[in-house]
Amino acid sequence: MAQGLLAGKHGVVLGVANEKSIAWGCAQACAEQGAALTFNYLDGGLERRVRNLAETLSCETAAYPCDLTDDTQVDGFFSEIGKTGRPIDFLIHSVAYAEREDLKNPFIETPRLNFQLALDVSAYSLVAAARGAAPLMPEGGSIVTMSYYGAEKIIPNYNVMGVAKAALEASARYLAYDLGARGVRVNCLSAGPLRTLSSSAISGMRSMLKAAGDVTPMRRNITHDDVAGAAVYLVSDLASGVTGEVLHVDNGYHAMGMFEGTSAQE
């Protein structure tokens, strides 16, 4: 029998796109800790990619189509999980999107429809997923979503995605309140900059990585393993009293008020 922090648990991981995605790193860590996993995939060629990745895990897996911007597909996804008779113990939400030009042009130029799209995919999708998962968590559970420091402070070129992440964090807090009486915890994991397919769309990402690695208290960039380990903690029983929280995994970058070489007065 599998042993580990998540032995005997069943988790849903939303947002695996490829082997470099944060969602995939979290899935690997959860599988190593004994969890069985269910994935979603978007129609249009992504099914094979997700299933091929899932087959590399040493745990029981399943995958169903689900575009989180389509309520019919969301309902169908959780209906398929419900048919298995297996409850959901945790859900990891790692879904975000903004048009590439909106991560390069000034924020003030963001078109209305692009603004709505970014918030729908990046923030409301958590609400939709929580609404589908909660009835399948009869004994309680944990929901974790992925945020970034751009939700709290200005990060040049992060633009509308920062606004969407701020909405995501606020949504997580309200979901924590709504679902707390059911024993369902909801938390955000705010990771430092990482090289992923999605982050490559952000103008100046290479400079962001270098800056973060140079000035954090730990003087290095975070890794996928750093984020995945924190995710395992939040979905495990070790975090049974933690909800409505934003856990920063950024080597302490968020704690810095000033960087070496600068001063309050020149």
C-alpha positions as CSV (number, residue, x, y, z in Angstrom):
1,M,0.0,0.0,0.0
2,A,1.2,3.5,-0.8
3,Q,2.7,5.4,2.1
4,G,3.1,9.1,2.4
5,L,1.3,12.2,3.5
6,L,-1.4,11.7,0.9
7,A,-1.8,8.0,1.1
8,G,-5.3,6.9,0.3
9,K,-6.3,10.4,-0.8
10,H,-7.8,11.4,-4.2
11,G,-6.9,14.8,-5.7
12,V,-7.9,16.7,-8.8
13,V,-5.3,18.7,-10.6
14,L,-6.4,21.4,-13.0
15,G,-4.2,23.1,-15.5
16,V,-1.5,20.6,-16.5
17,A,-0.2,21.8,-19.9
18,N,3.2,20.2,-20.2
19,E,6.0,18.8,-18.1
20,K,7.3,22.3,-17.1
21,S,3.9,23.6,-15.8
22,I,3.5,24.2,-12.1
23,A,0.5,22.0,-12.0
24,W,2.6,19.1,-13.3
25,G,5.2,19.6,-10.6
26,C,2.5,19.6,-8.0
27,A,1.0,16.4,-9.5
28,Q,4.3,14.6,-9.3
29,A,4.8,15.5,-5.7
30,C,1.3,14.5,-4.7
31,A,1.7,11.1,-6.5
32,E,5.0,10.5,-4.7
33,Q,3.1,11.1,-1.4
34,G,0.6,8.4,-2.3
35,A,-2.4,10.3,-3.8
36,A,-4.5,9.1,-6.7
37,L,-5.1,11.9,-9.2
38,T,-7.6,13.1,-11.8
39,F,-6.7,15.6,-14.4
40,N,-8.6,17.8,-16.8
41,Y,-7.5,18.6,-20.4
42,L,-8.7,20.9,-23.1
43,D,-10.0,19.5,-26.3
44,G,-7.9,20.0,-29.4
45,G,-4.9,17.8,-29.0
46,L,-4.1,18.2,-25.3
47,E,-5.7,14.9,-24.3
48,R,-2.8,12.8,-25.5
49,R,-0.2,15.1,-23.8
50,V,-2.0,15.0,-20.4
51,R,-2.6,11.2,-20.6
52,N,1.0,10.5,-21.6
53,L,2.3,12.5,-18.6
54,A,-0.2,10.9,-16.3
55,E,1.0,7.4,-17.4
56,T,4.5,8.3,-16.0
57,L,3.2,8.6,-12.5
58,S,3.3,5.6,-10.1
59,C,-0.3,6.1,-8.9
60,E,-3.9,5.6,-10.1
61,T,-4.9,8.4,-12.6
62,A,-7.8,9.5,-14.7
63,A,-8.4,12.3,-17.1
64,Y,-11.5,14.0,-18.5
65,P,-12.2,16.9,-20.8
66,C,-12.9,20.2,-19.1
67,D,-12.7,23.8,-20.3
68,L,-13.2,25.7,-17.0
69,T,-14.8,28.7,-18.9
70,D,-17.6,26.4,-20.0
71,D,-20.1,25.6,-17.2
72,T,-21.5,22.6,-19.1
73,Q,-18.0,21.1,-19.3
74,V,-17.3,21.8,-15.6
75,D,-20.5,20.1,-14.6
76,G,-19.7,17.2,-16.8
77,F,-16.2,16.9,-15.5
78,F,-17.3,16.6,-11.8
79,S,-20.2,14.4,-12.8
80,E,-17.7,11.9,-14.3
81,I,-15.7,12.0,-11.1
82,G,-18.9,11.5,-9.1
83,K,-19.7,8.4,-11.1
84,T,-16.6,6.7,-9.8
85,G,-17.9,6.8,-6.3
86,R,-14.6,8.2,-5.0
87,P,-14.7,11.4,-3.1
88,I,-12.3,14.3,-3.7
89,D,-9.9,15.0,-0.9
90,F,-8.1,18.0,-2.5
91,L,-8.1,20.1,-5.6
92,I,-5.2,22.0,-7.1
93,H,-6.2,24.9,-9.4
94,S,-3.4,26.1,-11.6
95,V,-5.2,27.9,-14.4
96,A,-4.6,31.4,-15.8
97,Y,-4.6,33.2,-19.1
98,A,-4.1,36.6,-20.6
99,E,-3.6,37.7,-24.2
100,R,0.1,38.0,-25.0
101,E,-0.2,41.7,-26.1
102,D,-1.7,42.6,-22.7
103,L,1.5,41.4,-21.0
104,K,3.6,43.8,-23.2
105,N,1.4,46.9,-23.7
106,P,0.7,49.4,-20.9
107,F,-2.1,48.1,-18.6
108,I,-4.2,51.2,-19.5
109,E,-4.5,49.9,-23.0
110,T,-6.1,46.6,-22.0
111,P,-9.3,46.1,-24.1
112,R,-12.5,45.4,-22.2
113,L,-13.0,41.9,-23.7
114,N,-9.4,40.9,-22.9
115,F,-9.8,42.1,-19.3
116,Q,-13.0,40.0,-19.0
117,L,-11.2,37.0,-20.5
118,A,-8.2,37.2,-18.1
119,L,-10.5,37.4,-15.0
120,D,-12.8,34.7,-16.3
121,V,-10.0,32.2,-16.9
122,S,-7.7,33.1,-14.1
123,A,-10.1,33.9,-11.3
124,Y,-13.7,32.8,-11.9
125,S,-12.5,29.4,-12.9
126,L,-11.6,28.8,-9.3
127,V,-15.1,29.6,-8.2
128,A,-16.6,27.2,-10.9
129,A,-14.2,24.5,-9.9
130,A,-14.9,24.9,-6.1
131,R,-18.6,24.7,-6.8
132,G,-18.2,21.5,-8.6
133,A,-15.8,19.9,-6.2
134,A,-17.3,20.8,-2.9
135,P,-20.3,18.3,-3.1
136,L,-17.7,15.6,-3.7
137,M,-15.9,16.4,-0.5
138,P,-18.3,15.0,2.1
139,E,-15.5,14.6,4.7
140,G,-14.0,18.0,4.0
141,G,-10.9,18.7,1.9
142,S,-8.5,21.3,0.6
143,I,-8.5,23.6,-2.4
144,V,-5.2,25.3,-3.4
145,T,-4.8,27.9,-6.2
146,M,-1.7,29.4,-7.7
147,S,-1.1,33.2,-7.3
148,Y,1.8,35.5,-7.7
149,Y,3.2,38.7,-6.0
150,G,1.8,40.8,-8.8
151,A,-1.6,40.4,-7.1
152,E,-0.2,42.6,-4.2
153,K,2.3,44.9,-5.8
154,I,3.0,46.4,-9.2
155,I,5.1,44.1,-11.3
156,P,5.8,45.9,-14.6
157,N,4.4,44.0,-17.6
158,Y,2.3,41.6,-15.5
159,N,-0.5,44.1,-16.0
160,V,-4.0,42.5,-16.3
161,M,-2.7,39.2,-14.9
162,G,-1.9,41.0,-11.7
163,V,-5.4,42.3,-11.5
164,A,-6.7,38.8,-12.2
165,K,-4.5,37.3,-9.5
166,A,-5.8,39.9,-7.0
167,A,-9.3,38.8,-7.8
168,L,-8.2,35.2,-7.5
169,E,-6.9,35.8,-4.0
170,A,-10.0,37.6,-2.9
171,S,-12.2,34.8,-4.4
172,A,-10.2,32.3,-2.4
173,R,-10.8,34.1,0.9
174,Y,-14.6,34.3,0.2
175,L,-14.6,30.6,-0.8
176,A,-12.8,29.8,2.4
177,Y,-15.6,31.4,4.3
178,D,-18.4,29.8,2.3
179,L,-16.9,26.3,2.5
180,G,-15.3,26.3,6.0
181,A,-18.4,24.9,7.6
182,R,-18.1,21.9,5.3
183,G,-14.6,21.3,6.5
184,V,-13.2,22.5,3.1
185,R,-10.1,24.7,3.3
186,V,-9.1,27.2,0.5
187,N,-5.7,28.7,0.2
188,C,-3.5,30.5,-2.3
189,L,0.1,29.6,-3.0
190,S,2.0,32.7,-4.2
191,A,5.1,31.4,-6.0
192,G,8.0,33.5,-7.1
193,P,8.9,33.7,-10.8
194,L,9.5,30.4,-12.6
195,R,10.3,29.4,-16.1
196,T,7.1,27.9,-17.6
197,L,5.5,28.1,-21.0
198,S,3.0,30.6,-19.6
199,S,5.6,32.9,-18.0
200,S,7.5,33.1,-21.3
201,A,4.7,35.4,-22.5
202,I,5.6,38.0,-19.9
203,S,7.8,40.7,-21.3
204,G,11.1,41.0,-19.4
205,M,10.7,37.6,-17.7
206,R,14.5,36.9,-18.0
207,S,15.3,40.1,-16.1
208,M,12.6,39.3,-13.5
209,L,14.2,35.9,-12.8
210,K,17.7,37.4,-12.5
211,A,16.5,40.2,-10.2
212,A,14.6,37.8,-7.9
213,G,17.6,35.4,-7.7
214,D,19.9,38.3,-6.8
215,V,17.9,40.0,-4.1
216,T,15.9,37.4,-2.2
217,P,17.2,36.6,1.3
218,M,18.1,33.1,0.0
219,R,19.9,34.5,-3.1
220,R,18.4,32.0,-5.5
221,N,15.3,31.5,-7.6
222,I,12.6,29.1,-6.5
223,T,12.2,25.7,-8.2
224,H,9.2,23.7,-9.2
225,D,10.0,21.4,-6.3
226,D,9.8,24.3,-3.8
227,V,6.3,25.1,-5.0
228,A,5.2,21.4,-5.2
229,G,6.4,20.7,-1.6
230,A,4.3,23.7,-0.4
231,A,1.3,22.4,-2.3
232,V,1.6,19.0,-0.7
233,Y,1.7,20.6,2.7
234,L,-1.5,22.7,2.0
235,V,-3.5,19.8,0.7
236,S,-2.3,17.4,3.5
237,D,-3.7,17.0,7.0
238,L,-0.6,18.9,8.3
239,A,-2.4,22.1,7.2
240,S,-5.7,21.2,8.8
241,G,-6.0,24.6,10.5
242,V,-4.9,26.7,7.6
243,T,-7.5,28.4,5.4
244,G,-8.0,31.8,3.7
245,E,-4.2,32.1,3.6
246,V,-1.7,33.3,0.9
247,L,1.5,31.2,1.4
248,H,4.5,32.9,-0.3
249,V,7.0,30.5,-1.8
250,D,9.4,33.1,-3.2
251,N,12.6,32.7,-1.0
252,G,11.4,35.7,1.0
253,Y,11.2,38.2,-1.8
254,H,7.8,39.5,-0.5
255,A,9.4,40.2,2.9
256,M,11.9,42.7,1.6
257,G,11.2,46.4,2.1
258,M,14.5,47.5,0.5
259,F,17.2,45.8,-1.5
260,E,21.0,46.0,-0.8
261,G,22.6,48.9,-2.5
262,T,19.6,51.2,-2.0
263,S,18.7,53.5,0.9
264,A,15.8,55.6,2.1
265,Q,17.8,58.8,1.6
266,E,20.3,59.5,-1.1
